[in-house]
Amino acid sequence: MDKKTYRQSVRRRMKELSRDYQEKCRREEQVTDRLFLAEEWQKADVVAVTLSMDTEFNTERIIRQALQDGKTVGVPRTFPAGQMDFYAYDSQTKLTRTSFGVLEPETDRLIRPEQIDLLIVPGVVFRDDGYRIGFGGGFYDRYLDRYQGRTISLIFTEQLNNDWQPEEYDRPVQKLLIG
């Protein structure tokens, strides 16, 4: 199977999981609790994370806790040619919905890669060794090429699949927290 086929298969499973809202929330809470206890989270002053969509791992609690803890939160904004940067986000930040349906911040408060202590990397399919199949745009793989800090992905068991080989441009995350 190719990456597109794996991506489609796991996205169907994620939609099924999202139909059982209570189960999805329970599992997200367990993983998020483990994140908050992790050394990577405890030591981070600047956390970069996506604004999740419905079938993805919900990041709302993570963002809320980071702001409550006094951490700086960065959320991504995408640009042509598969480029992406993170911008400071708080409850006052105005958001715009992209043509892909993703919310992005309207701010000029850029957070450079070297300022980010912890990058929470989204994805669709993951191998045990941290390699991932993303949503198809290559934004995170390109960003990971220039990011040297800590990386974690928060995933569901439905997203694990070791039956594919990463390509030379794929970049693994350092730690998976699985629910």
Secondary structure as the mmCIF struct_conf table of DSSP 4:
data_model
#
loop_
_struct_conf.conf_type_id
_struct_conf.id
_struct_conf.beg_label_comp_id
_struct_conf.beg_label_asym_id
_struct_conf.beg_label_seq_id
_struct_conf.end_label_comp_id
_struct_conf.end_label_asym_id
_struct_conf.end_label_seq_id
HELX_RH_AL_P HELX_RH_AL_P1 LYS A 3 ARG A 19
BEND BEND1 ASP A 20 ASP A 20
HELX_RH_AL_P HELX_RH_AL_P2 TYR A 21 LEU A 37
BEND BEND2 ALA A 38 ALA A 38
HELX_RH_AL_P HELX_RH_AL_P3 GLU A 39 LYS A 43
BEND BEND3 ASP A 45 ASP A 45
STRN STRN1 VAL A 46 ALA A 48
TURN_TY1_P TURN_TY1_P1 ASP A 54 THR A 55
BEND BEND4 GLU A 56 GLU A 56
HELX_LH_PP_P HELX_LH_PP_P1 PHE A 57 ASN A 58
HELX_RH_AL_P HELX_RH_AL_P4 GLU A 60 GLN A 68
TURN_TY1_P TURN_TY1_P2 ASP A 69 GLY A 70
STRN STRN2 THR A 72 PHE A 79
TURN_TY1_P TURN_TY1_P3 PRO A 80 GLY A 82
STRN STRN3 GLN A 83 TYR A 89
TURN_TY1_P TURN_TY1_P4 SER A 91 GLN A 92
STRN STRN4 LEU A 95 ARG A 97
TURN_TY1_P TURN_TY1_P5 SER A 99 PHE A 100
BEND BEND5 GLY A 101 GLY A 101
STRN STRN5 LEU A 103 PRO A 105
STRN STRN6 LEU A 110 ILE A 111
HELX_RH_3T_P HELX_RH_3T_P1 PRO A 113 GLN A 115
BEND BEND6 ASP A 117 ASP A 117
STRN STRN7 LEU A 118 ILE A 120
BEND BEND7 VAL A 124 VAL A 124
STRN STRN8 VAL A 125 PHE A 126
TURN_TY1_P TURN_TY1_P6 ASP A 128 ASP A 129
BEND BEND8 GLY A 130 GLY A 130
STRN STRN9 ARG A 132 ILE A 133
BEND BEND9 PHE A 135 GLY A 137
HELX_RH_AL_P HELX_RH_AL_P5 PHE A 139 ARG A 146
BEND BEND10 GLY A 149 GLY A 149
STRN STRN10 ARG A 150 ILE A 155
HELX_RH_3T_P HELX_RH_3T_P2 THR A 157 GLN A 159
STRN STRN11 LEU A 160 LEU A 160
BEND BEND11 ASP A 163 TRP A 164
TURN_TY1_P TURN_TY1_P7 GLU A 168 TYR A 169
BEND BEND12 GLN A 174 GLN A 174
STRN STRN12 LYS A 175 ILE A 178
#
